[in-house]
């Protein structure tokens, strides 16, 4: 989003009856959920539950087989560019232009997102300093560790101050200091001005600390959704940790 | 562990290298829409097709060399060399050129292939496994050799066959040591220079000054590709020097020539064909020849043994040497989307030899042809004709290779497509890059030939008149590719895959770039100004047709 643009209104993300099929295999089956303004929504699930497929559909990498996805009212299929302009995305694996440096990569991202030079520079400086990326800022990405690449992706996601963050295992490979920084940043960031975040993880402790609501995916189907208290009640698990609740709700009968 | 085990490991690793070379998953491409069980087989097939292509080119070069060998008696007695040259000397000279081309071509292919091997990450996966270092080294070496097996076999079979056909079976067999040595030297050179390249270029830091250094290294890297052209230009002088040196009798120069690779091996076939008298070789000359040939073979055997361990070491070496920390400035330079894509492509090209080749080849080719005007053009009008030829070549090369820039989008595709970047910006950026390459190449020709051509205005008009056609050709090719990618998923158009399709797409582009040139040549016989006007009209008309086709589709269309 360009600086000076009024904060968007409406729900950051609405998914209606989303289905994604890869040939015969249905990865996501009639999924419906919404991320509310000011909310960090945790998307939990085992390996192969459909989290990444859902996220790829949101960011425009995979076409839905059925259903709709809207980002602040913009359909990701019919009006993909408008939707993408409002999303800051961190993929699960560190997918970057290996032949570029972090500076060159961020220049590219900032240019595509039409950020003014002064704004992009100021924000890049702030985030790079916070994540202690000074030493690697002009080194080829191919030479960077996974953790450093993840930091570059995080900076690229936040650079344009998007109203919706879509984060697929964003804390992978980060050192403890950066994990703490990221949690604080995320909580502060989403709390203001109608923003939202979809946070995919299979680390229950992090979801428990960060997320206002959680959706549990299992075999492509949303098994349960709500705050931790709601899910505990549903799973009849008293004050059990989210991990216990998750296992209870996804056990195969 | 044994050679058999190493071969088995290399076979499995080769499948992975093929998969990565074709689908570029480690470089950020999305999983393919092709059934994964078929993807590996498809990737292997594509790599084999590329190897067959390279093998075919080498076979053609060898056949061409044999044809020139066949003409050696006529060349020797004719005025071609300016001085009398004995037939065996001509034959040795031709074979010298042939072996040099084999080395240059395999070396250049190796430089293209090595980054793909390293980027596949295969060696890093094998290293922690419970396999002894020697077997791992052999497996890595065999893996490297597998990337060249068909071209190497082609040249190893074709050379004795074709030379034997011309000079006799013994002479044909006598080529084998030279060819073997050439193959080993080429692969070793590729590994050595590739290692230096990976550190200096791929591992180079950002910054404008360093980009210039990277491009300078890449120019050096490209020079082997010009070996054929250089040899053709210098052939006359080369043969005259050969003849004079050999005729001078025992001397340091003669001894040095006899001991120089590949001339040492190039003399063997004519000698075995009974041409000793033509060389005027004394017993000590023969002794030098034999000693040199034996030494080179020993070095080749040592080189092969070195390769078996070196590939593993190169593959596992850190990409950068440790260096001093320089506090960065965090200022980011931002531009429009199309310019951002173009800048990104140039930066990636400056660290990736395959793409750098696409940028540099038209430019270097233009420089070489421009310099040729000083060698071969007796008059200003001749120089102008050659310069026009150079610009024509630049236009055709830039558009012929243009679709390959599409392959850069495969890099980090799974991230790049999540950005709000429409196809139109990408197409404009790529077309802009192709046009820029054409203009730089043409500008280089203009700069070099300014001293020879005294009417630069018309030459500048020629360059300007062709420019819309180059842009039109680029838009046409890229528009076709993008439409295809949208209907079938992004095609993986890199060195190993989709090459046939990329070549097919180049045909309409080359036709579009060539049409105004044809118009010029048809009309210029009446008047050069008429030719220029006609050329410009055709080019502008092409651009008017191509632009809506390439840019007119809905940029908000779904993926």
Interface residues (C-beta under 8 A of the other chain):
Chain A: X23 X59 X60 X61 X63 X77 X78 X79 X80 X81 X82 X84 X85 X87 X89 X91 X95 X96 X97 X98 X99 X100 X101 X103 X104 X106 X107 X108 X109 X110 X111 X112 X113 X114 X115 X116 X117 X120 X121 X124 X125 X128 X129 X134 X135 X137 X138 X139 X140 X142 X143 X153
Chain B: X27 X28 X30 X35 X119 X202 X203 X204 X205 X206 X207 X318 X319 X320 X325 X326 X327 X328 X330 X331 X332 X333 X334 X335 X336 X337 X339 X340 X341 X343 X344 X347 X348 X351 X352 X411 X412 X414 X415 X416 X417 X418 X419 X420 X421 X422 X425 X555 X556 X558 X559
